Amino acid sequence: MASWPAPGRQAQSAQGGQAEYEPDLVGAHLKHMEYYVYVLRSSKFERNYVGFTKNLSKRFRQHFAGKNKSTKPYLPWVVLFFETFLTKEEALKRKKFLKTGKGREYIKKRPRGATE
C-alpha cells in the first residue's frame, strides 16, 4: 500500500521514475464534506427559517439579499445559529428534527449566537 506524501510534497513513482505532485487528497476531501444546518430569525415577522447548505456564507448572502423565494417576504433576517456536519445525511436529519415541535422548542431555548 502506498503512503501519501505530506501536503504539497512530491512523491516518487513506484518505478523510481519522474516525481509527480500528489495533492493532499485527505485534507481536501474533508474540507468538502462539511454540511451546515442553520436557523434564521425574522424579528419583524417573528418567524424562523431552518435551512441546509454546503456553502454557508454564499447561502446567507442569498437570504439577506432577498434572492430566496421562501425568505424574501420576511426580510430582514438574523442568524440565530448554525451547526456543522460531516455527512449530508446527518445534516438533513438534523434539519428535519429542527422543523418538528421538539425542534422548534429547542430553537426557542437555545442561547443566541451559539454554534456547534
Helices and strands as residue ranges (DSSP letters): E 10-11, E 20-21, H 25-31, E 35-42, E 47-53, H 56-64, G 72-74, E 78-85, H 88-98, H 101-109
